[in-house]
């Protein structure tokens, strides 16, 4: 594999367009990243890649160092995750019941059928969340509410929630890998 990547977007696009690279990224993240020219800030850092699926999302509580660099972020979920980095009680609540905490703290209601898993960065463990491909959507019927919002020209509420969660994951991704990608 000779292609190199310089941004997270490029990395995600490559993973979604090249099945063998995606499998390598999931099974041997350091090797996959090395093959596309991404070097880690620390050789002894562990990289864990998780893949989102329909109805299964991940949020990452950053390290305190990364959270400190997120002070100017305008996303409510990212702000919540940054607070959880330094607030042990909030972090434990997020681990126990992330959807309730997200709703209480941001007002975003995540549908009951959606699962949110919380991962906690450490200085030695970096999580990369591979969002599900937005180009591939499962064939399913839209609910009446979703049909009304589509007809009204705005995205369904659950799509807005997914977008916020994915942006938050991107924003909160540990600098162990993020800073290697400009």
N, C-alpha and C positions, 0 to 999 in steps of 0.2 A: 504494500500500500504506500504510494508516494504522495498522496494528497496531504497537505498540511492545513491546520485550522488555526485561526487567530482569535475567534470569538466563540462564545457559548452558542450563539445561533448557528454558526457553521458546524459546530460539533453536533448539535441536535439534528441538523439537516442531514449530515453524513450518517448518523446513526439510524435515521428513519429511511434513508435511501439505500443503504448498504447493509443487508441482513448479516453478512459475515462480520462486518465491523461491529455492528450492534451486539452480536453474540459475544465477540471478544471483549467489548466494553463491559458487558454484564459479568462475564466470567473472570477476566483478567484486566481490570481497569488500568493499572499502571502500564501494562504492555500496550494496550490499545492507545492510550494517550501518548506514549512514547512514539508509536508508529505514525502519529499525525503531528509530531513536532512539539508536543506539550510536555514541558518538564515541570516537576513539582518543586516547590520551594524547599522541601526537605525530603531527602531520599528515604528516610525511615517513616514518613507519613503513610498512613493507610488510606486507601481510596475505596469507598463502598459505593457502588452504583445500584440504584433501585429504579425500577420502571413503573410509571403510573399506568393504570389501566382504567377503563371506563368504570366510574364509581369508586375508584381507589386512588386517593391523593396523599401526598406527603408534604409536610412542612418541616423545615429545619430550624431548630433553635441554634443560632450562631454562637461562636465563642464570644466572650466578653470583649476581646480585642476587635473582632469584626463588628459586633454590635455598636461599639463606640464610633465606628466609621459610618454608621447608618443614621446619624442624627438628623440629616437633612432629607431623609426619605419621606415621601408623602403618602405612602400606602399604609392603611390601617393594620393590615395583618403583619406587614414587615415591622411596623412599630411595636406591635404586640410581641413578636418573636424577639426583637431586640430587648424589650423589657424583661422577657423571660430569661434572657442570658444572664442577667444579674440579680434576678429576684427568684430565689429558690422556691418559695411557696407558689408563685405563679408558674414556674417551670413544672413543678409536681402536678399542679392542676391541669396544665396542658397535656402532660403525659397521661393522666388519668381520664380526662374527658375533653379532648380538644374542641369538639364542635360546640359544646356548651360555653367554654371559655371564649371562643371566637365570637359567638353570638353575643355574650354578655359584654365583651370589651369593644366590639366593632359594630355590632348591630347586623352583621351579615349572618343570615340564617342558611345553614347548609342542610339540604334535604336529608331526611332520615336515612334514605337508601344509600347515600354517599358515605364512604368510609374515609376518615382522615387519620393518618398515622404521623406521629411526631418522632423526629430523629434529633439527637443532640450532638452537635459538633464538639470535638475536643481538639486541642492543639495537635494531636497525632492522628485523628480520624476525620477525614473529609468525606462528606456525602455529596454525591452528584445525583440529582433527581432527573431522570430522563422523562420529560413529559410525554404523554401519549400524543401521537401524531394528530394534529388538528386537520390534516388533509383527509384522514380516514375516519369516518364517523360510522358507528354501527347503524345498520338499518333498523329503525324502530319508528313507531308511530309517535307523533308529537301529541302532548296533552292539549286539551282545549286552551289552557292558559298559555302554553307555548305558542300555539297557533295564533292566538290573539296578539301576543307580543311580536311575533314575526310579521303579522299583517300590519301592526302598528309601526314597523320599521326599527324596532330595537331588539337587541339580543334577549333571549329568555333569561330569567333571573339566575338559573343554575349555570348558564354559560358565563354570566358576569362573575359569579362566585369562582368558577374554575379559573377564569382569567386572572382574578386577584390572587388566588392561591399560587398559580404558576409564576406570576410576577414576584410574589413574595419569596418564593423559593429561589428564584434567580438572584434577587437582591441580597438574600441572607446567605448565599453560598460562601463558604469559608475561603479566605484569601490564599490558602494553600494551593488551590488550583486557579481560582478566579483571577489572581493577578498574573498568572502565566498567560492568560488569554486577554488580549486588549479589547 
